[in-house]
Amino acid sequence: MLARVADALFWMSRYLERAESVTRLLDVWFFVELDLRAVAPGSRDLHWQRLSTILQQPVPSAENPWALGAITRRLVFDLENTSSIMSCVSRARSNARSVRGSINSEVWRALNKLYWQLCEPGFRAQSMESPHEFFQAVESGSHLFEGSCNATLDHDEGWQFIQLGKFLERAEKTLRILDVQDHRTESADPADLPLAHVEWAAVLKSCRAYEAYQRLYVGRVEPERVVEFLLLHPTSPRSVRFSLEAAAHALSAVGGGSGRVKAERTLGRVLSDLKFIELEQVLREDLHGFLDGVLARCAEVGRSVQEHYSLR
């Protein structure tokens, strides 16, 4: 496969997965803020600072009376912000357009339809007042795109690059969410149990894993169980282990070479750690260090793939 095509397919998928991740985070964060007003009225700013850390970019202070509108503009519509939803969808579409001959009309139509729906002036204006419908449109459009890829594209090298971009991005976002929440829990007052429950439930919801968690662990949301579920569950589609196993499978299916071998070796070490980890010991000693190490190796895999396949 041409490096240019591999590059475009990888980033098309990665950008759209990023847009969906930001969408879910914002949707959950807006709703959780309503709960926090009843449970912990003074925690609004800290709540949005956590989102800023996860997304690795500044978020306007929530104490500003115009904050929610500013947050929506920066993280949803600002094309100069490379991590905004519109910027990610636009970049995904640009990559798809550059390789129209390597994807079919169903895949292109799903992505193009989403882009133009989000660009519609009336829809955007309404979203500034109530962004939930906008978030729903992004998530539904992303799912339609993913379904079209899986159901209509040949599962050849091009499709594998789509999977690789998607699952690397997904694993990194889940790791960042867990890391930020764990740091918040360590510094929290032990008396703030209701607040901790709301925040850990938000972690599950931002990964669309709340209902699956409740089916497995009926009852109160426990931080240790949430970490175990989102980090190690072998069949949950947004757990770190599931995502990295899917990325490893995709990587093994594309063309060989030293760069791919290096990335496969790094992924293999990470997956071995995840499969045989003594989680209780890690939770007692240094969960942040473990998550940070996995995140660093995910970034290393991405760099190795980019260097070998001339991806940007």
Sequence and secondary structure as in RCSB ss.txt:
>XXXX:A:sequence
MLARVADALFWMSRYLERAESVTRLLDVWFFVELDLRAVAPGSRDLHWQRLSTILQQPVPSAENPWALGAITRRL
VFDLENTSSIMSCVSRARSNARSVRGSINSEVWRALNKLYWQLCEPGFRAQSMESPHEFFQAVESGSHLFEGSCN
ATLDHDEGWQFIQLGKFLERAEKTLRILDVQDHRTESADPADLPLAHVEWAAVLKSCRAYEAYQRLYVGRVEPER
VVEFLLLHPTSPRSVRFSLEAAAHALSAVGGGSGRVKAERTLGRVLSDLKFIELEQVLREDLHGFLDGVLARCAE
VGRSVQEHYSLR
>XXXX:A:secstr
  HHHHHHHHHHHHHHHHHHHHHHHHHHHHHHHHHHHHH GGGHHHHHHHHHHHHTS    TTSTTHHHHHHIII
II TTSTTSHHHHHHHHHHHHHHTGGGS HHHHHHHHHHHHHHH HHHHHHHHH THHHHHHHHHHHHHHHHHHH
HHS  SHHHHHHHHHHHHHHHHHHHHHHHHHHHHHHHS TT HHHHHHHHHHHHHHTT HHHHHHHS SS  HHH
HHHHHHH SS TTSHHHHHHHHHHHHHHS  SHHHHHHHHHHHHHHHHHHH  HHHHHHH HHHHHHHHHHHHHH
HHHHHHHHHT  
